[in-house]
Amino acid sequence: MTPDPLALEITDRGEHALARLAAMRAQDPPTTGGRVLSYVYDSGLAELDELATRAARLAHGVNGLDPTVYSSVARIHGGIVDRVREILGGGDDVFGNVTSGGTESCMLACLAAREVSGRQPGDGGTIVAPVTVHAAFRKAAHLLGLRFVGVEVDPGTGRVTAAELLAAVDGDTVLVVCSAPAYRNGVIDPVAEVAAGLEAEHDPRIGLHVDACLGGLVLPFWPGPDPAGPDATGPDATEPNPMPLWDLRVARVTSISADVHKYGFAPKGTSVLLSRGRERHRAAWFATVDWPGYPVVNPTLAGSKPLEPAAAAWTVLEALGDGGQRELVARTARATDRLVDGLSGIEGLRVLDRDPGPLLAVVADESAGDGRRVHPHLWADACARRGIAVQAQPAYRQKRGTLSSSSHLTITPVTERLVEEILRVAFEAADEVRGQPDPVPPTGFADVLDALETGALSPADLLALSEDEVHALVGGVLADDEAGAEGGGDAGMAPLLAAIERLPAGVGGRLVRAYLAAVME
């Protein structure tokens, strides 16, 4: 048979494209190995990754738009929902959808809440949540015509009380959100107490959503007694576990989100939204026959969608089972305990208050004095220069008191192999930057920041700038970054975060949007 000349051509060009792709990926941090302590969730098992890759290949080309054509879509999605519902304590009255990720799950929960409440976009409906809740809920409010009401937290601990959350609930509230846990420093919001208050005093149509996108598949397996009762057994049963009850066993919880691509150890992007009752479950669906094409029914935001991520997630969940999941979480817990103990011994840093789970954050220890303090952003950059990436988080201003600049670590099973290396790097990085002055913003932002602080320029003036003018402003910062890199310097992220901390929130959002857009262009 004569070879198809087009096939020969695309094979040759494709091989060159793959070579360029490999070169680009070689410049990225690794997605496995445990040296990136945010964004990636590494089981440490190459065999599990291979299973996921094989599953995705088997599902290649399947369009998840219509499960009446590809019946495997319904079976795979249903299997994922069943598994996550079981883990999170849901019964027969709980229904679920598989989404592309946590943001989509959270957005659909907000959409369902708006619909169940009978509110219209822009008529004043509100989402009430701690200010520490994931930014996805601010995004949902923006897109759905709702208003986000952020309840301030204790600046020292990042915690909010049920009474403080319930005080913000009124006739406009469509949804109250609690985190399990909050990303910044791993605290679990008081779900059961908020549920009791809503049940006793408020409209039953007000939803209570638990954002367990991060914790949903790790907290239920965390070592320790079951918070629902005194029947815990095993080696840790004699130790009190302060983990509160937060999942679907709390009857007033109306929805919960959990990402399978986090501590389910599946590839990006698969998440699950579980809702109590068919009314709330179906309220976020879109369906129409009001056009001359095929009937359209979308349980999620996307129409056409690949089956590959869900197929990989289903296979990983099936392969792990309870035993595999529990062992991977046990490895995560051991690594977390060792890192908390080790980092607590670094002079000038302090580990923030946290609940049981795989998240932790450090701040400067103010009791150490200026000459011995370690600024967490300078420390994060120093860790990165030594091959360990932790995530710097800017300070957050609120009337109740500012949440300090911090650096965040997400611990995964593979971290257990690297605890000693991570601690060695952490101590060396602290020794490098201890006593250094706080970071200052990039020179490209200096004039703007000075003008804002003297009153020569107002936030409204900056917000009135055209996108081209803002692009020119951040372009200077990018040019400075590139010049520094070419000169062998490495300012890291600390200067940019210092600028964000000094900018009003609205202006900061505008500038970081322009900064990332310029990077992408």
C-alpha positions in Angstrom: 0.0 0.0 0.0 1.3 3.4 -0.9 1.9 5.5 2.2 -0.3 8.5 2.6 1.9 11.5 1.9 -0.1 13.6 4.4 0.6 11.0 7.1 4.3 11.1 6.4 4.3 14.9 6.5 2.4 15.2 9.8 4.5 12.4 11.4 7.7 14.3 10.5 6.4 17.7 11.6 4.9 16.1 14.7 8.2 14.6 15.8 9.8 18.0 15.6 6.9 19.5 17.6 7.3 16.8 20.3 11.0 17.6 20.5 10.2 21.2 21.1 7.6 20.3 23.6 10.1 18.2 25.5 12.5 21.1 25.5 9.9 23.4 26.9 8.9 21.0 29.6 12.5 20.5 30.6 12.4 24.2 31.7 9.5 23.5 34.1 9.7 22.4 37.7 9.1 18.6 38.0 5.5 17.4 38.6 6.7 14.4 40.5 9.5 13.9 43.1 8.2 16.0 45.9 10.3 19.2 45.5 7.3 21.4 44.6 5.2 21.8 47.7 2.1 23.3 46.0 0.0 22.7 43.0 0.9 19.0 42.5 -0.2 16.0 44.5 2.3 13.2 44.0 1.5 9.7 45.3 5.1 8.8 44.9 4.0 5.7 43.0 5.0 5.6 39.3 2.8 2.6 38.9 -0.3 4.7 39.7 0.7 7.3 37.2 1.2 4.7 34.6 -2.3 3.3 35.3 -3.8 6.8 34.9 -1.9 7.3 31.6 -3.2 4.0 30.2 -6.7 4.7 31.3 -6.6 8.1 29.6 -5.4 6.6 26.4 -8.3 4.1 26.4 -10.7 7.0 26.7 -9.0 9.1 24.1 -11.5 10.8 21.7 -14.6 10.1 23.7 -16.9 13.2 24.0 -18.5 13.4 27.4 -21.2 15.7 26.1 -23.8 12.9 25.5 -23.7 9.7 27.7 -26.6 8.3 25.6 -24.0 7.9 22.8 -21.0 6.9 24.8 -22.5 4.9 27.7 -19.1 4.5 29.4 -19.4 8.2 30.3 -22.3 7.6 32.6 -20.8 4.5 34.1 -17.4 6.2 34.8 -18.9 9.4 36.1 -21.3 7.4 38.2 -18.5 5.3 39.7 -16.5 8.3 40.7 -19.6 9.9 42.3 -20.4 6.7 44.2 -16.9 6.4 45.6 -16.6 10.0 46.7 -20.1 10.0 48.2 -19.2 7.0 50.3 -16.0 8.6 51.5 -17.8 11.8 52.5 -20.6 10.1 54.4 -23.4 10.8 51.9 -26.6 8.7 51.7 -29.1 7.9 49.0 -30.4 11.5 49.0 -27.0 12.7 47.8 -26.4 13.1 44.1 -23.3 14.2 42.2 -21.6 15.5 39.1 -18.0 15.1 37.9 -16.5 18.5 37.0 -13.2 19.7 35.5 -11.9 21.0 38.8 -12.5 22.7 42.1 -13.4 26.1 40.7 -16.1 24.6 38.5 -17.5 22.5 41.4 -17.7 25.6 43.6 -19.2 27.7 40.9 -21.9 25.2 40.3 -22.7 25.0 44.0 -23.2 28.8 44.0 -25.4 28.6 40.9 -27.5 25.9 42.4 -27.9 28.0 45.6 -29.0 31.0 43.6 -31.6 29.0 41.7 -33.0 27.2 44.8 -33.3 30.6 46.5 -35.3 32.0 43.6 -32.9 34.9 43.2 -32.0 36.6 39.9 -28.5 37.8 38.9 -27.8 41.2 40.2 -30.7 41.4 42.7 -28.6 41.4 45.8 -28.2 37.7 46.6 -25.1 37.0 48.7 -22.5 34.3 49.4 -21.4 34.5 53.0 -17.9 33.0 53.8 -14.8 33.6 55.8 -12.3 35.8 53.9 -10.0 32.8 53.9 -12.3 30.8 51.6 -10.9 30.0 48.2 -11.0 32.8 45.6 -13.3 30.6 43.5 -16.2 31.9 45.5 -15.4 35.5 44.7 -15.1 34.5 41.1 -18.5 32.7 41.3 -20.1 35.8 42.8 -18.6 37.9 40.0 -19.9 35.6 37.2 -23.3 34.8 38.7 -24.5 38.3 39.7 -24.1 37.6 43.4 -22.4 39.6 46.1 -19.5 38.1 48.1 -19.7 38.9 51.9 -16.4 38.1 53.4 -16.4 37.5 57.2 -13.1 38.6 58.8 -11.0 36.0 60.7 -8.8 36.1 63.7 -5.6 37.6 62.3 -3.4 35.4 64.5 -5.0 32.0 63.8 -7.0 32.5 60.6 -10.1 31.1 62.4 -13.7 32.3 62.3 -16.4 31.4 64.8 -19.8 30.1 63.8 -21.4 33.1 65.6 -19.3 35.5 63.4 -20.4 33.7 60.2 -24.1 33.5 61.2 -24.1 37.2 62.1 -23.5 37.9 58.4 -26.5 35.8 57.2 -29.6 37.7 56.4 -32.6 37.7 54.0 -30.3 38.1 51.0 -28.1 35.1 51.7 -28.3 32.2 49.3 -25.2 30.3 50.4 -22.9 30.0 53.4 -19.5 28.4 52.7 -17.1 26.7 55.0 -13.7 25.3 54.1 -12.3 21.9 55.1 -9.6 23.1 55.2 -8.8 26.7 54.3 -5.9 26.8 52.0 -3.8 29.5 53.7 -2.8 27.6 56.8 -5.0 24.5 57.0 -7.7 25.4 59.5 -11.1 23.7 59.3 -14.1 26.1 59.6 -16.8 25.2 62.2 -19.2 23.4 59.8 -21.3 21.6 62.4 -21.9 24.8 64.5 -22.8 26.8 61.4 -25.2 24.1 60.4 -26.9 24.1 63.8 -27.3 27.9 63.6 -28.8 27.8 60.1 -31.1 25.0 61.1 -32.4 26.8 64.1 -32.7 30.3 62.9 -32.7 30.7 59.1 -34.5 30.0 55.9 -34.0 26.3 54.9 -33.4 27.3 51.3 -30.1 28.9 52.3 -27.4 26.5 51.3 -24.4 25.3 53.3 -21.6 24.3 51.1 -18.4 22.7 52.4 -15.4 23.4 50.1 -13.4 20.2 50.6 -11.8 20.4 47.2 -8.5 19.9 49.0 -9.5 18.0 52.1 -12.2 15.8 50.8 -10.1 12.7 50.0 -7.4 13.2 52.6 -9.2 14.2 55.9 -11.5 11.2 56.0 -8.4 8.9 56.1 -6.2 11.1 58.4 -4.9 9.0 61.3 -6.9 9.4 64.5 -10.4 8.7 65.9 -13.5 9.4 63.9 -14.9 12.8 64.9 -18.4 11.4 64.7 -18.1 9.1 67.6 -16.1 7.4 70.3 -15.6 4.1 68.5 -12.1 4.8 67.0 -9.7 1.9 67.1 -6.0 1.5 66.3 -2.7 2.8 67.5 -3.9 6.5 67.6 -7.2 5.8 69.3 -6.0 6.9 72.7 -4.9 10.3 71.4 -7.6 12.9 71.1 -8.1 14.1 67.5 -9.2 17.7 67.4 -10.6 17.3 63.8 -14.2 18.5 63.8 -17.0 16.9 61.9 -17.4 18.7 58.6 -18.7 16.3 55.9 -22.1 15.0 54.7 -22.8 13.4 58.1 -23.7 16.9 59.1 -27.3 16.8 58.0 -27.7 20.6 57.2 -24.8 20.5 54.7 -26.4 20.9 51.3 -23.4 20.5 49.1 -19.7 19.6 49.2 -16.9 19.7 46.6 -13.9 17.4 46.5 -11.1 17.2 43.9 -10.1 13.8 42.8 -7.0 15.3 41.1 -5.7 16.4 44.5 -5.6 13.7 47.2 -7.3 11.2 45.0 -3.9 11.3 43.1 -5.6 11.4 39.7 -4.3 13.7 36.9 -5.7 17.2 36.4 -8.7 17.9 36.1 -11.4 15.9 37.9 -13.5 17.1 40.8 -16.9 16.1 42.2 -19.8 18.2 43.4 -22.2 16.4 45.7 -25.6 17.9 46.5 -28.3 16.8 48.9 -31.6 16.3 47.1 -32.4 16.2 43.5 -33.7 19.8 43.5 -30.4 21.3 44.4 -28.4 18.8 42.3 -30.3 19.6 39.1 -30.7 23.3 39.8 -27.2 24.0 38.3 -27.9 22.0 35.1 -28.6 23.8 31.8 -31.1 22.3 29.4 -32.8 23.6 26.3 -34.7 22.5 23.3 -35.1 26.1 22.2 -32.9 26.0 19.1 -33.1 24.0 15.9 -30.3 21.5 16.8 -30.1 18.6 19.1 -31.5 18.8 22.7 -28.8 20.3 24.9 -28.4 19.1 28.5 -25.2 20.2 30.4 -24.8 19.2 34.1 -21.6 21.2 34.2 -20.3 24.4 32.6 -18.7 22.7 29.6 -20.5 21.2 26.7 -18.1 19.0 24.9 -15.5 17.6 27.3 -12.9 14.9 27.3 -13.4 11.6 29.1 -9.7 11.1 29.6 -9.4 12.9 33.0 -12.5 11.1 34.4 -11.3 7.7 33.1 -7.9 8.2 34.7 -9.5 9.3 38.0 -11.9 6.3 38.1 -9.1 3.9 37.4 -6.9 5.4 40.2 -9.8 5.3 42.7 -10.5 1.7 41.8 -6.8 0.7 42.1 -6.3 2.4 45.4 -9.4 1.3 47.3 -9.7 2.2 51.0 -6.5 0.4 51.9 -4.3 2.2 49.3 -5.9 5.6 50.1 -5.4 5.1 53.8 -1.7 4.1 53.4 -0.9 7.1 51.1 -2.6 9.4 53.6 -0.6 7.8 56.5 2.6 8.6 54.6 1.4 12.2 54.2 0.5 12.5 57.9 3.9 11.2 59.0 5.7 13.6 56.7 3.5 16.5 57.9 4.3 15.7 61.5 8.0 15.6 60.9 8.0 18.8 59.0 6.0 20.7 61.6 8.4 19.5 64.3 11.4 20.4 62.2 10.2 23.8 60.9 9.2 24.8 64.5 12.8 24.6 65.4 13.9 27.3 62.9 14.8 30.5 64.7 12.9 33.5 63.3 10.1 31.5 61.7 6.8 30.3 63.3 4.4 27.6 62.1 0.8 29.0 62.0 -2.1 27.5 63.9 -3.6 24.5 61.9 -5.9 21.6 62.2 -5.1 17.9 61.3 -4.3 17.7 57.6 -1.6 18.1 55.0 -1.3 21.9 54.9 0.9 24.2 56.9 2.2 27.7 56.7 5.0 29.7 58.3 5.3 33.4 59.2 8.0 35.5 60.6 8.4 35.0 64.4 8.0 38.5 65.7 9.3 37.5 69.1 12.7 36.9 67.6 13.4 40.6 67.0 14.3 42.4 63.9 17.9 41.1 63.8 16.8 37.4 64.0 13.4 37.4 62.1 13.1 35.4 58.9 10.8 37.0 56.3 8.8 34.1 54.8 8.9 35.4 51.3 12.7 35.8 51.3 12.9 32.4 52.9 10.7 30.9 50.1 12.9 32.4 47.4 16.0 31.1 49.2 14.4 27.6 49.3 13.7 27.8 45.6 17.3 28.6 44.8 18.2 25.3 46.6 15.6 23.3 44.6 12.6 23.2 47.0 9.6 25.3 45.9 7.3 26.5 48.7 4.4 29.0 48.0 4.7 32.6 49.2 1.4 34.2 50.2 0.9 37.9 50.6 -0.3 39.6 53.7 -4.1 40.3 53.8 -5.5 43.5 55.2 -8.7 43.4 57.1 -10.2 45.8 59.7 -9.8 43.1 62.4 -6.0 43.0 61.9 -3.7 42.0 59.0 -3.0 38.4 58.3 0.8 38.3 58.1 2.9 37.5 55.0 3.4 33.7 55.0 4.7 30.8 53.0 2.6 27.7 52.4 3.5 24.0 52.1 1.2 21.3 50.7 2.5 17.8 51.9 1.9 14.7 49.8 2.9 11.0 50.2 6.1 11.4 48.3 7.2 14.2 50.8 8.0 11.4 53.3 11.1 10.5 51.3 12.4 14.0 51.2 11.7 15.3 54.8 15.4 15.4 55.7 16.4 17.2 52.5 13.5 19.7 52.8 14.5 20.5 56.4 18.1 20.9 55.5 17.1 23.4 52.7 14.7 25.1 55.1 17.4 25.7 57.7 20.0 26.8 55.2 17.6 29.2 53.5 16.6 30.7 56.9 20.3 31.1 57.8 20.8 33.0 54.5 18.0 35.5 54.9 17.7 35.8 58.7 17.7 39.4 59.8 17.5 40.8 56.3 15.2 43.8 55.7 11.7 43.1 54.4 11.5 42.8 50.6 10.7 45.9 48.6 8.6 46.2 45.4 10.2 46.1 42.0 11.6 49.4 40.8 9.0 49.4 38.0 6.2 49.8 40.6 8.0 52.2 42.9 6.7 55.5 41.4 3.2 54.2 41.3 3.3 53.0 44.9 4.8 56.3 46.1 2.2 58.3 44.3 -0.6 56.2 45.8 0.7 56.6 49.3 1.2 60.4 49.0 -2.2 60.9 47.4 -0.8 62.2 44.1 -2.5 59.2 42.5 -5.7 57.6 43.6 -6.8 54.0 43.1 -9.6 55.3 40.8 -6.9 56.9 38.6 -5.2 53.6 38.2 -8.4 51.7 37.6 -9.3 54.2 34.9 -6.1 53.4 32.9 -6.5 51.6 29.6 -5.3 48.0 29.4 -2.5 49.2 27.1 -1.3 51.7 29.7 -1.4 49.0 32.4 0.4 46.6 30.1 3.2 49.2 29.6 3.5 49.6 33.4 3.9 45.9 34.1 6.0 45.5 31.0 8.7 47.6 32.7 8.6 45.2 35.7 9.0 42.2 33.4 11.9 43.8 31.7 13.6 44.4 35.0 13.0 40.7 35.9 14.5 39.5 32.6 17.5 41.9 32.9 18.1 40.6 36.4 18.0 37.0 35.3 20.3 37.6 32.4 22.7 39.3 34.8 22.8 36.3 37.1 20.5 37.8 39.7 17.4 36.1 41.1 15.0 38.5 42.9 12.4 35.7 43.1 8.7 36.4 44.0 9.3 38.5 47.1 9.5 41.9 45.4 6.2 41.3 43.4 4.5 40.2 46.6 5.8 43.2 48.4 4.1 45.3 45.7 0.8 43.4 46.1 0.9 44.0 49.8 1.1 47.7 49.4 -1.5 48.1 46.7 -5.3 48.5 47.3 -7.0 45.2 46.6 -8.8 46.3 43.4 -5.7 47.8 42.0 -3.6 44.8 43.0 -5.9 42.5 41.1 -5.8 44.7 38.0 -2.0 44.8 38.0 -1.4 41.1 38.7 -3.9 40.3 35.9 -1.9 42.5 33.5 1.4 40.9 34.8 0.3 37.4 34.1 -1.3 38.4 30.8 2.0 39.9 29.7 3.8 36.7 30.6 1.3 34.7 28.5 1.6 37.1 25.6 
